[in-house]
Amino acid sequence: MADCDAIDFLKAWSLEQYIEVFRENDIDMKTIPLLTETMMMELIPSVGHRARLKSNIDQWKNIIQQIPSTSEILELLKTTNEGKSLLSTFHQNGLLDSAGRRRLCHLIINRELRDDVQRRIPSSRLHNLAYQITKVFQNERASTYFIPYISYGPGLKRAAKGKLLDCLNNRRREYRKAGLINSSRRSSTSSESSFNSIPLPEGLVQLTEEEGNYIESVVEENLNWLRNSSDPWDLVEINWNLTSSYRLKRLMSQDGPSIAEYMTEFPCLKKPAGYLLILKDFNVAYPKSVDKLYQNLPIYRKKIIDLTLTRTKKTKDSTVHQILNEYLQYNSDDEETSNIVCLFCLVFLVGFFSS
């Protein structure tokens, strides 16, 4: 019979239609990591759903493999008075009450933030801790404490949730109000020259507290997906939108990546439609300037053509000279054609060239 954790995770993975199948086959969280591709084919006929299940099982296996042989949670409980109290009250039964779960989460999160209140706790760490809790209190459910964010498209998104995440967000909110956390900081590895080292565009100046907490809990997963995947494109756009504030602040910091490093880090930028992602970022950073280029191009069109003519006369680069002359030959009274020529020429007017 499928246990409650397995049911909760199937729901989180948008695979709830297979709950009865898992029940009939006695599949629980202990046996899910043991499923082979052949077994999955018998359980789930849909290729897409099967791929989704396999992806989540692989992530779950990675989390289990990262768990130390000696339980950090048990060690924490044994070495603190609050922990000893929880063990003596609930360990034998293996099931905490509501107050006990709250006390346990406070104890764990306080330990996680003990050395650095601005430390970013990744989703994988919360997942790991939730699993460890079930090893100490064996009737507890990992899904009670953390279910990670998932996104498989516009209609298949699930926010991260769980008591550990709630406790973490509440604690960060308290620290912010007390002035212990700089709300603009988003990276535990950044020093004084962090995201605010240079003036930011108006679109990035303010992040709501809710967005800050959201970024803390899911941005790492979204970034890792973008670093390793560039298909399907709808998922690229979703993950790109979710990470825009974090990526742009990092890119604009003094210790941010170079353009070449940034392009290498996110292979989707090298795809034919990669320029659309740059446009999305521009719209986020400069929301009031979205259409200014198109609005003002007719005003500056003649000036751009004149500058291009000057460039062709002054440049010593024969290739640049040839290309610009070819562009200028297409210039005409037709507004659309002339606009296209201007846009092509701008590439050679804004940048660094040998002359």
Secondary structure, DSSP 8 states (H G I E B T S, - for coil): ---HHHHHHHHHTT-GGGHHHHHHTT--TTTGGG--HHHHHHH---HHHHHHHHHHHHHHHHHHHHS-SS-HHHHHHHTSHHHHHHHHHHTTTT---HHHHHHHHHHHHHHHTSS-TT----HHHHHHHHHHHHHHSTTS-HHHH-B--EESSTT-EE--B-HHHHHHHHHHHHHHHTT-S-TT---TT--SSSTTSS---HHHH---HHHHHHHHHHHHHHHHHHHH---SHHHHHHHHHHTHHHHHHHHTSTT---HHHHHHH-GGGGSTTHHHHHHHHHHHH-GGGTTHHHHHHHHHHHHHHHHHHHHHHH---HHHHHHHHHHHHT--S-HHHHHHHHHHHHHHHSS----
